[in-house]
Amino acid sequence: MSRARTLAALTFLVLLPAAKADPPAPANDEEKPIDFEPIPIEEGTPKPPTPAEWQNATRVRITRKGPRAEHCRAWRARGWLKVHCDTQTTAASLVGGTNRGVSLWMPEPKEGVPAPQAGQVMFPIKPGDRRIFELFSFGETYGGSMVSPGLILQEHWLEGEPAPILVLR
């Protein structure tokens, strides 16, 4: 197994639940603010939305988005967020913050393709949250390519604010 695939597998297995990822919701929805309706706050780790709930989820606006994140979209179902990026992803990791309810997903790469062409993060949201995720990709080095930092997703919901802030660069 290549070094990149080993790193991806190890990083991914740390936080990946046994469940299969839900398909992304339809991409043609108009984006709404994250707090388009009140966000239910549940104690503990709330039950994740079902695949049917994700299919009917509302597409929400990422607060600040860099140019590398142009192929990323976000949805909200109840008090949960899903961020899906259609970009080459060699590994996904929660870099900081609580792993309560976090799910990371990458599809199996196609035959002859070195890495999956998408990555997805799903997590519950509530006031006080602070998380940083990283979606790694291939990057150039002196002797070839290696796994390097890709997209960084930051989520924080400061006490007293009506909704979380999502930054994706």
CORPEQUI-V979618 format. One line per field, one symbol per residue. ss: DSSP state (2 for helix, 1 for strand, 0 for the rest). Layout:
BEGIN
ss = ???
END
This chain:
BEGIN
ss = 0022222222222220000000000000000100000000000000000022222001110001102220011111100111111000101111111000001110000000000100111111000001111111111110011111111111110000000011110
END
